[in-house]
């Protein structure tokens, strides 16, 4: 996280930052330990974009620990990011991940459905 933001960041991380508290490794580590969970056969990753779309800061209020497969779906410019695809992941991980992860994914479904163009009803 710190390396991505501060050591020659990639173009997509140019204006991404880390909250002051998380610049202290022991504080960040405590948060990670508190929020980490085990998934059989799958890695988890720190994510800053699922909870708050377009988020540019790593902090306890903006980040989640998510399964790596979920994190891949929410990468920028992913054509698979559809309400149907997200619902599949919600169904797959319900009861296996913290409810706050499910809630964040559900809010994406709502947002994407609200953005869909409405089809006019036939008269």
WOVEN-V476046 format. One record per residue. N is the residue number from 0. RES is the residue in one small letter. OMEGA is omega in whole degrees, -180 to 180 (* if undefined). NEAR is the number of other ideal C-beta (glycine too) atoms within 12 Angstrom. Layout:
N&RES&OMEGA&NEAR + N&RES&OMEGA&NEAR
//
This chain:
0&x&-180&28 + 1&x&180&19 + 2&x&179&13 + 3&x&-175&20 + 4&x&-169&24 + 5&x&-178&17 + 6&x&-178&10 + 7&x&-176&10 + 8&x&173&18 + 9&x&-178&14 + 10&x&-178&10 + 11&x&180&16 + 12&x&-176&23 + 13&x&-177&13 + 14&x&175&13 + 15&x&-179&26 + 16&x&-179&22 + 17&x&179&30 + 18&x&-177&24 + 19&x&-177&13 + 20&x&-176&19 + 21&x&173&28 + 22&x&174&18 + 23&x&-173&14 + 24&x&-178&14 + 25&x&178&12 + 26&x&178&18 + 27&x&180&25 + 28&x&178&16 + 29&x&178&15 + 30&x&-180&26 + 31&x&-180&22 + 32&x&-179&12 + 33&x&-174&13 + 34&x&-179&23 + 35&x&176&20 + 36&x&-178&23 + 37&x&172&13 + 38&x&-179&22 + 39&x&174&10 + 40&x&180&10 + 41&x&177&21 + 42&x&172&18 + 43&x&-177&27 + 44&x&174&26 + 45&x&-180&30 + 46&x&179&32 + 47&x&-172&35 + 48&x&-175&32 + 49&x&-178&39 + 50&x&-179&33 + 51&x&-179&21 + 52&x&179&21 + 53&x&-179&17 + 54&x&-178&24 + 55&x&-180&22 + 56&x&172&25 + 57&x&178&33 + 58&x&178&26 + 59&x&-179&24 + 60&x&-174&16 + 61&x&-174&27 + 62&x&176&34 + 63&x&168&37 + 64&x&-176&31 + 65&x&174&38 + 66&x&-177&32 + 67&x&179&21 + 68&x&177&24 + 69&x&-180&37 + 70&x&179&31 + 71&x&-180&21 + 72&x&-176&31 + 73&x&177&35 + 74&x&-179&19 + 75&x&177&19 + 76&x&179&9 + 77&x&-178&17 + 78&x&179&9 + 79&x&-177&18 + 80&x&180&28 + 81&x&177&20 + 82&x&-180&23 + 83&x&180&17 + 84&x&-179&23 + 85&x&177&30 + 86&x&177&22 + 87&x&179&19 + 88&x&177&34 + 89&x&180&30 + 90&x&-178&17 + 91&x&-173&21 + 92&x&179&31 + 93&x&-179&17 + 94&x&180&13 + 95&x&180&23 + 96&x&178&33 + 97&x&-179&24 + 98&x&180&16 + 99&x&176&22 + 100&x&178&35 + 101&x&-180&28 + 102&x&179&19 + 103&x&178&34 + 104&x&179&39 + 105&x&179&24 + 106&x&174&23 + 107&x&179&34 + 108&x&-180&26 + 109&x&-178&18 + 110&x&-179&20 + 111&x&179&23 + 112&x&178&17 + 113&x&-180&12 + 114&x&-178&14 + 115&x&176&13 + 116&x&180&8 + 117&x&177&8 + 118&x&-179&6 + 119&x&178&6 + 120&x&177&5 + 121&x&180&4 + 122&x&*&3
//
